[in-house]
Amino acid sequence: MDLLGPCHAKPRRTINPPLRVVFIINLLLLIGASLAWIVYTWPGRNVVTDSSSEVLMNLPGIQQPPVQPAATAQLADEAEVIGVLVKGRPRAYEVLAFRAVPTIGDPSRHVVNDVLVGVPITVSYCDRLNCAQVYTDASAKTPLLVGVGGYTKRDGHESMLLCIGAYHYRQDTEEALEEDATSFPYTHLPFVRTTWKQWRTDYPDTDVYLRTLTNGGRPLRKGELRTRAAKKDEPTQGRDKPQTPKAKP
């Protein structure tokens, strides 16, 4: 057996530098394409941005969240609420509860599908435009299936989008984005935007839906419910101009 010294060692096979560059580029493209496919096909998290400055998504709204009676609710007097009255039964929704948690960025909080005395109520709130709408369906007895559909700036008018099934509707006009969509299936329910103190004074037997997460994303402990003063200088857009609550008959 011949022993070869260092000068006679067999050369190691190496990859041609240009081929190595091509290999790395193709590998990065493959990884990027795989990540894009995962994001696009992730259930309920698909986001599409087009030239019309639209972001489309399909996120389910919050379904029948817990509420608290006025007597035990820890909410500041000046906190803004959305109040509804159904068959003489009052309920308030803290506006702050509809704002996305910064560290989570979950826009599903913008829509709450609720039921009050057997009547479905869907409350939607866009914190970008400070616009609220409340919907109902006289023929239904269970929570409506309304989700967050993203937002649009189509035709120069910005609006939050609601998602019902596979279709997207503007929150401000209920106009559908898809040409084959049916008309918006729900009707408006009267509501008021006022302070918690005013609503509680007019309706002492009310209950209220409160924010249940801190900015850190963990459940609040007893006594930690955070509140925020109503923004008196922030303009209200759309058809949700604050109304003066009527005294309880």
Secondary structure, DSSP 8 states (H G I E B T S, - for coil): -----GGG--------HHHHHHHHHHHHHHHHHHHHHHHHHSTT---EE-TTSEEEEEEE-EES---EETTT----TTBEEEEEEETTEEEEEEGGGGS--TTT--GGGGEEEEEETTEEEEEEEETTTTEEEEEE-TT--S----EEEEEE-GGG--EEEEEETTEEEETTT--BSSTT------EE---EEEEHHHHHHH-TT-EEE---B-TTSSB--TT-----B--TTS---TT----------
